[in-house]
Amino acid sequence: MLIIKNGHIHDAVRPEAYTADILLQDGKIAAIGEHLAVPSGCETLDAAGLDVWPGFVDAHTHIGLDGYGIGYEGRDYNEMNDICCPQLRAIDGINPLDPTLKSAREAGVTTVCTGPGSANVLGGTFTAIKTVGSCVDDMIVKAEVAMKCAFGENPKRCYQNKCDSTRMSTAAILRRALFEARDYMARKEAAGGDMTKMPKFDMKLEALIPVLEKKIPLKAHAHQANDILTALRIAREFGVDITLEHVTEGHLIADKLAQAHVPLAVGPTLTHATKFELQNKTWQTPGVLAKAGCDVSIITDNSVIPQQYLPLCAGMAVKAGMDSFDALRAITINAARHAGVADRVGSLEVGKDADVVVTDGCPFEVFHTVKAVFIDSDRVL
């Protein structure tokens, strides 16, 4: 049990910060209020003059799958033998001892949504984990968050001499998989449990059933405006949920995205435009989308941007015109909602996981120092 006293609290719920105490107990936030009584035997952290934030959340990374300092031979985030592999699961490839997880938590990033890359039209399921632990099973917040799919240059580049060299092919491959999964699911239901009438087991199609049942969304890699709109079109055709990832040209179609009412993860922006579809990349994108009424997260796409620079990315968006409270929400509650874990993390509220960051200034600024980080009540810095 620990109580953080007299901190300047930024809870990601109220736009204005306030001074109060936070009681952490049994991995949860037990109480928030002014002048809380200190329970017997409770450890105290005096945060007078310091800022207190929710643990930061990144809605789109490849942390633990694309390890630090290991070269190509150690990367586990792209399966290069099959353009359509929805049966893959991030939890089977994550290395919890990857040093980038330590860098993340020491910078206040306490929850990440991590999973397959964008080489494949369907790449497998993302997972949400805490950034501390030695066994991935103990780190999981939500085992299967979303089903990764990808549009644009990456599938075309990786499979151009095999099966995919145009955006039309990419869309057709995704549609075919969803059509086949829908038919497979209908045949299973029609069998009524009679094993003699059941279709032959297909691991790929089984993996897509939660998408069709709207238990998890498609998580669509899309940079260009036309790819973004194709992703939305296919989601409408099949009546499935979707989140949009990267959204590099989102500011060019902000009105369409505001009408779509889907979560948007913007980034990575702290990089060079390394391919044609990134030519319109700008730090203004998250602010433009937030002002249009969209639900915006800011992401690192780690290892594209080192995980510890997530708060700095929010600061860069503020510098480009984004409201500072919108930027805070973009790396806390919006990101948690994007990943489907907002019931547990993303804001400082009673009953949520005790993931708390204490700093001596705004984490958006280069010169702040992280003084303490708590994950599930345990101090990890």
Secondary structure, DSSP 8 states (H G I E B T S, - for coil): -EEEEEEEE--SSSSS-EEEEEEEETTEEEEEETT----TT-EEEE-TT-EEEE-EEEEEE-TTTS-TT--GGG--S---S-SB-TT-BGGGT--TT-HHHHHHHHTTEEEEEE---SSSSEEEEEEEEES--SSHHHHEEEEEEEEEEE-SHHHHHHHTTTT--SHHHHHHHHHHHHHHHHHHHHHHHHHTT-TTTS----HHHHHHHHHHTTSS-EEEEE-SHHHHHHHHHHHHHHT--EEEEE-TTGGGGHHHHHHHT--EEE---SS---SGGGTT--THHHHHHHHTT--EEE--TTTTS-GGGHHHHHHHHHHTT--HHHHHHHTTHHHHHHTT-TTTSSS--TTSB--EEEESS-TTSTT--EEEEEETTEE--
